Amino acid sequence: MLPDAAASALPRRVIGASAFNWTPEVIRAERAATSIAVDIVADRVSPVIEIEPGQLWRSFPVTRTDEAALLRDRLAAAGGRVSIVGASLDEWMSPTRRRTEEERLEFLAPQLHAAHALGAVGLRLPIGQAGPGLLRRLQPLLHELDLVLFEEAQGSQTPDSPSSAGAYEVIAELDDPHVRLLIDISMLMPAVPVSYLDELERGGVPGSLIERVRDDWRNPATLPAIVDVLRSGGVPEPVHTLYMDMIVRFGRSSVDAIRPVLPLVSGFHLKFWDLEDADGRVWQPVRDLGAVLATTGFDGVLTSEWGGHEWLDSDPAQMTRDHIAGAREALGAA
């Protein structure tokens, strides 16, 4: 659960919107990224937003607190606020020298102060990146600023994954409400997005693999088949990066995978790729999650995050509105 002060500051049961959904518009740079973020609130997509400072300010990672406070005030004037801030941890001082633990702390500290100035509940890092030593160094500052450090797990990073299990254990051992998990429901995909498979097929990925992924995604033998095609050179260059989503970003677990760690979870990314609900692939994971959360009294942060803009040219505001509406219905049904 969130610390009381932070939790009470957020509207209850609100599904926020991630400004990440507007990445294509930020890249086009036809207007300031901060104005795009403010308009998510002003256009009534959501009163609560998750932001990516690296997309907003050239000064990142040393975002000035006055810049952060100005955005906080602009959002407040529009009737909104920030939930979570996407943090970054650059491990290298140079091509040949890694940062020391003290230097890693110095890299992150300004981001914590910026998150505080933004009025955020907390900030987010990939699970396991900080490591136990840095987490312990960060704890006093997290307590001082009343922030939560969310360690985000997604795709195949389940609690029983050999590569991730140790990071979950560290959070449990710290037993600190200021260091918590954020689960991205890309971990719980029953099938691969329809539009994604269409894009791979148009890009020249072998039809036999497309069919196998479409019909048998959760079969343990499907991932080795995906890797085999990649190693054989069978993935055309134009869709090579997109193809890697099946290995890195798409999970194949059921909601049972996260039950053991639910007491450590204070946030969820309700990740979606498109809204084509063939065989329940969009809304069934949300219904399953809602059924579990209904028994736990969860009162953390829920965020609509659209990952499909990598291959879809759709309006992010409409996609996010439609997804939030559908997610509310799916959670309510549970």
C-alpha positions as CSV (number, residue, x, y, z in Angstrom):
1,M,0.0,0.0,0.0
2,L,1.0,3.6,-0.5
3,P,2.1,5.7,2.5
4,D,-1.0,7.4,3.9
5,A,0.0,10.9,3.0
6,A,0.7,10.1,-0.6
7,A,-2.3,7.9,-1.1
8,S,-4.7,10.4,0.4
9,A,-3.4,13.0,-2.1
10,L,-4.5,11.0,-5.1
11,P,-8.1,10.8,-6.3
12,R,-9.4,7.4,-5.3
13,R,-10.0,4.7,-8.0
14,V,-8.8,6.9,-10.8
15,I,-7.1,5.3,-13.8
16,G,-4.5,7.8,-14.8
17,A,-3.0,8.3,-18.3
18,S,0.7,8.0,-19.1
19,A,2.1,10.8,-21.1
20,F,4.2,8.1,-22.8
21,N,1.1,7.5,-24.9
22,W,1.8,10.8,-26.7
23,T,5.4,9.9,-27.7
24,P,4.8,10.3,-31.5
25,E,3.4,13.8,-30.9
26,V,6.4,14.6,-28.7
27,I,8.8,13.4,-31.4
28,R,7.0,15.6,-34.0
29,A,7.8,18.6,-31.7
30,E,5.1,20.8,-33.2
31,R,4.5,22.2,-29.7
32,A,6.2,22.0,-26.4
33,A,6.2,18.6,-24.7
34,T,5.1,20.2,-21.4
35,S,2.0,21.6,-23.2
36,I,1.2,18.2,-24.6
37,A,1.3,16.9,-21.0
38,V,-0.9,19.7,-19.7
39,D,-3.5,19.1,-22.4
40,I,-4.0,15.5,-21.3
41,V,-5.6,17.0,-18.3
42,A,-7.1,20.1,-20.0
43,D,-8.8,17.9,-22.7
44,R,-10.3,15.8,-20.0
45,V,-8.5,12.6,-20.9
46,S,-7.5,12.1,-17.3
47,P,-7.0,14.3,-14.2
48,V,-4.0,12.2,-13.2
49,I,-1.0,11.6,-15.4
50,E,2.3,9.8,-15.3
51,I,5.1,11.7,-17.0
52,E,8.5,11.0,-18.6
53,P,10.9,13.9,-17.7
54,G,13.3,12.8,-20.4
55,Q,10.6,13.8,-22.9
56,L,9.8,17.1,-21.2
57,W,13.0,18.9,-20.4
58,R,16.4,19.2,-22.0
59,S,17.8,19.6,-18.5
60,F,17.0,16.0,-17.6
61,P,18.2,14.2,-15.5
62,V,19.0,17.4,-13.5
63,T,15.6,18.9,-13.9
64,R,15.4,22.2,-12.2
65,T,12.8,22.3,-9.3
66,D,11.4,25.6,-10.7
67,E,10.7,23.9,-14.0
68,A,9.0,21.0,-12.2
69,A,7.0,23.3,-10.0
70,L,5.8,25.3,-13.0
71,L,4.4,22.1,-14.6
72,R,2.8,21.1,-11.3
73,D,1.1,24.5,-11.2
74,R,0.0,24.4,-14.8
75,L,-1.5,20.9,-14.3
76,A,-3.2,22.1,-11.1
77,A,-4.8,25.0,-12.9
78,A,-6.2,22.5,-15.5
79,G,-7.5,20.4,-12.6
80,G,-4.9,17.7,-12.6
81,R,-1.7,16.4,-11.1
82,V,1.2,14.0,-11.5
83,S,1.1,10.4,-10.2
84,I,4.5,8.8,-11.1
85,V,7.6,10.2,-12.7
86,G,9.7,8.0,-15.0
87,A,13.3,8.0,-13.6
88,S,16.5,7.0,-15.4
89,L,19.8,5.6,-14.1
90,D,22.8,5.9,-16.4
91,E,25.2,3.3,-15.2
92,W,28.3,4.6,-17.1
93,M,30.4,7.7,-16.5
94,S,32.3,7.0,-19.7
95,P,32.5,4.2,-22.2
96,T,35.0,2.4,-19.9
97,R,34.0,3.4,-16.4
98,R,30.8,2.5,-14.5
99,R,29.4,4.8,-11.9
100,T,30.2,4.0,-8.3
101,E,27.4,3.5,-5.9
102,E,27.8,7.1,-4.6
103,E,27.8,8.4,-8.2
104,R,24.6,6.4,-8.9
105,L,23.0,8.1,-5.9
106,E,24.1,11.5,-7.1
107,F,22.6,10.8,-10.5
108,L,19.2,9.8,-9.1
109,A,18.9,12.4,-6.2
110,P,18.0,15.4,-8.5
111,Q,15.2,13.2,-10.0
112,L,13.8,12.6,-6.6
113,H,13.8,16.3,-5.8
114,A,12.1,17.0,-9.2
115,A,9.4,14.4,-8.5
116,H,8.8,16.0,-5.1
117,A,8.5,19.5,-6.7
118,L,6.0,18.0,-9.2
119,G,3.9,16.8,-6.4
120,A,4.2,13.2,-7.5
121,V,3.5,10.1,-5.4
122,G,6.8,8.6,-6.6
123,L,9.1,7.7,-9.3
124,R,9.8,4.6,-11.4
125,L,12.8,2.4,-12.3
126,P,13.1,-1.0,-14.0
127,I,13.0,-3.8,-11.4
128,G,16.4,-4.7,-10.1
129,Q,18.3,-1.8,-11.8
130,A,19.0,0.0,-8.5
131,G,20.1,-3.0,-6.6
132,P,20.0,-3.5,-2.8
133,G,22.9,-1.2,-2.0
134,L,21.5,1.8,-3.8
135,L,18.0,1.2,-2.5
136,R,19.2,1.4,1.0
137,R,21.1,4.6,0.3
138,L,17.9,6.0,-1.3
139,Q,15.6,5.2,1.6
140,P,16.4,8.2,3.8
141,L,15.7,10.6,1.0
142,L,12.6,8.8,-0.1
143,H,11.3,9.1,3.5
144,E,12.3,12.7,3.8
145,L,10.5,13.6,0.5
146,D,7.6,11.2,1.2
147,L,8.1,9.5,-2.2
148,V,7.6,5.9,-3.3
149,L,10.3,4.3,-5.5
150,F,8.4,1.9,-7.8
151,E,10.4,-0.9,-9.3
152,E,8.6,-1.9,-12.5
153,A,8.3,-5.5,-13.7
154,Q,6.9,-6.3,-17.1
155,G,6.8,-9.0,-19.8
156,S,8.7,-12.1,-18.7
157,Q,9.9,-10.5,-15.4
158,T,7.7,-12.6,-13.2
159,P,8.4,-13.3,-9.5
160,D,9.6,-16.8,-10.3
161,S,11.9,-15.7,-13.2
162,P,15.5,-16.6,-12.5
163,S,16.6,-13.2,-13.7
164,S,14.1,-11.2,-11.6
165,A,13.3,-13.3,-8.5
166,G,16.2,-11.8,-6.5
167,A,14.9,-8.2,-7.1
168,Y,11.5,-9.1,-5.7
169,E,13.2,-10.7,-2.7
170,V,15.1,-7.4,-2.0
171,I,11.9,-5.4,-1.9
172,A,10.3,-7.9,0.4
173,E,13.4,-7.8,2.7
174,L,13.4,-4.0,2.9
175,D,9.7,-4.1,3.9
176,D,9.5,-0.4,3.3
177,P,6.3,1.3,2.0
178,H,8.5,3.8,0.2
179,V,10.0,1.0,-2.0
180,R,7.3,-0.9,-3.8
181,L,6.5,-2.9,-7.0
182,L,4.7,-1.6,-10.1
183,I,3.4,-4.5,-12.3
184,D,2.9,-3.9,-16.0
185,I,0.1,-6.2,-17.2
186,S,2.1,-6.9,-20.3
187,M,3.2,-9.7,-18.0
188,L,-0.3,-11.2,-18.3
189,M,-0.9,-11.4,-22.0
190,P,-3.1,-14.3,-23.1
191,A,-2.3,-13.6,-26.8
192,V,-0.4,-11.2,-29.0
193,P,-2.1,-8.0,-30.3
194,V,-3.9,-8.5,-33.6
195,S,-2.5,-5.3,-35.2
196,Y,1.0,-6.3,-34.1
197,L,0.8,-9.6,-35.9
198,D,-0.6,-7.9,-39.0
199,E,2.4,-5.6,-39.0
200,L,4.9,-8.4,-38.7
201,E,3.1,-10.3,-41.5
202,R,3.2,-7.2,-43.8
203,G,6.9,-6.9,-42.9
204,G,7.7,-10.4,-44.2
205,V,8.0,-12.5,-41.0
206,P,7.3,-16.2,-42.0
207,G,3.6,-17.0,-42.1
208,S,4.2,-20.3,-40.2
209,L,5.6,-18.4,-37.2
210,I,2.8,-15.8,-37.4
211,E,0.2,-18.6,-37.2
212,R,2.0,-20.3,-34.3
213,V,2.2,-17.1,-32.3
214,R,-1.4,-16.2,-33.1
215,D,-2.7,-19.6,-32.0
216,D,-0.3,-20.8,-29.4
217,W,1.3,-17.8,-27.6
218,R,1.4,-19.3,-24.1
219,N,2.9,-22.6,-25.2
220,P,6.4,-22.8,-23.7
221,A,7.7,-24.1,-27.0
222,T,6.6,-20.9,-28.8
223,L,9.4,-18.6,-27.5
224,P,12.2,-20.9,-28.6
225,A,10.6,-21.0,-32.1
226,I,10.6,-17.1,-32.1
227,V,14.2,-17.1,-31.1
228,D,15.1,-19.7,-33.8
229,V,13.6,-17.5,-36.5
230,L,15.6,-14.5,-35.2
231,R,18.9,-16.4,-35.1
232,S,18.3,-17.9,-38.6
233,G,18.1,-14.4,-40.1
234,G,14.5,-14.9,-41.0
235,V,13.4,-11.5,-39.6
236,P,13.4,-8.7,-42.2
237,E,15.4,-5.6,-41.1
238,P,12.4,-3.2,-41.2
239,V,10.5,-5.1,-38.5
240,H,13.5,-6.4,-36.6
241,T,13.0,-4.0,-33.6
242,L,9.3,-4.6,-33.6
243,Y,9.9,-8.4,-33.6
244,M,12.0,-8.1,-30.4
245,D,8.8,-7.1,-28.5
246,M,7.8,-10.8,-28.4
247,I,11.1,-11.6,-26.6
248,V,11.4,-8.5,-24.4
249,R,8.1,-6.8,-23.8
250,F,5.3,-9.4,-24.2
251,G,4.6,-11.8,-21.3
252,R,2.7,-15.0,-21.2
253,S,1.7,-15.5,-17.6
254,S,-1.7,-15.7,-15.8
255,V,-2.6,-13.4,-13.0
256,D,-1.7,-16.2,-10.6
257,A,1.9,-15.3,-11.2
258,I,1.7,-12.1,-9.2
259,R,-0.5,-13.3,-6.3
260,P,2.5,-14.0,-4.0
261,V,3.8,-10.5,-4.4
262,L,0.6,-8.5,-4.2
263,P,1.3,-7.1,-0.7
264,L,4.4,-5.4,-2.2
265,V,2.5,-3.9,-5.2
266,S,1.5,-0.2,-5.1
267,G,1.0,0.4,-8.8
268,F,-0.1,-1.2,-12.1
269,H,0.4,-0.2,-15.7
270,L,-2.7,-1.2,-17.5
271,K,-0.6,-1.8,-20.7
272,F,-2.5,-2.1,-24.0
273,W,-1.3,-2.3,-27.5
274,D,-4.5,-2.0,-29.5
275,L,-8.2,-2.3,-28.7
276,E,-9.0,-5.4,-30.9
277,D,-10.3,-7.7,-28.2
278,A,-10.1,-11.0,-30.2
279,D,-10.5,-13.9,-27.7
280,G,-10.5,-11.4,-24.8
281,R,-6.8,-10.5,-25.3
282,V,-7.3,-6.9,-24.3
283,W,-9.8,-7.0,-21.5
284,Q,-9.5,-10.4,-20.0
285,P,-6.2,-9.6,-18.2
286,V,-7.9,-6.5,-16.8
287,R,-10.9,-8.5,-15.6
288,D,-8.6,-11.1,-14.0
289,L,-6.6,-8.4,-12.3
290,G,-9.8,-6.7,-11.0
291,A,-11.0,-9.9,-9.5
292,V,-7.8,-10.3,-7.6
293,L,-7.6,-6.7,-6.5
294,A,-11.2,-6.8,-5.3
295,T,-10.1,-9.2,-2.6
296,T,-7.0,-7.2,-1.4
297,G,-8.3,-3.7,-0.8
298,F,-5.7,-2.4,-3.3
299,D,-5.7,1.4,-3.3
300,G,-2.6,2.2,-5.3
301,V,-1.9,3.8,-8.7
302,L,-3.4,2.5,-11.9
303,T,-2.2,3.9,-15.2
304,S,-3.3,3.5,-18.8
305,E,-0.2,3.0,-20.9
306,W,-0.3,2.5,-24.7
307,G,2.6,0.7,-26.3
308,G,1.1,0.2,-29.7
309,H,2.1,3.7,-31.1
310,E,5.2,1.9,-32.2
311,W,3.3,0.5,-35.1
312,L,-0.1,2.2,-35.1
313,D,-0.8,5.7,-36.4
314,S,-3.8,6.4,-34.1
315,D,-4.9,9.4,-32.1
316,P,-3.4,8.9,-28.6
317,A,-6.1,10.9,-26.9
318,Q,-8.9,8.8,-28.4
319,M,-7.0,5.6,-27.8
320,T,-6.4,6.5,-24.2
321,R,-10.0,7.7,-23.6
322,D,-11.3,4.5,-25.0
323,H,-8.9,2.3,-23.1
324,I,-9.7,4.1,-19.7
325,A,-13.4,3.6,-20.3
326,G,-12.9,0.0,-21.2
327,A,-10.6,-0.6,-18.2
328,R,-13.1,1.0,-15.8
329,E,-15.8,-1.4,-17.1
330,A,-13.5,-4.4,-16.9
331,L,-12.4,-3.6,-13.4
332,G,-15.9,-2.9,-12.3
333,A,-17.2,-6.1,-13.7
334,A,-14.7,-7.9,-11.5
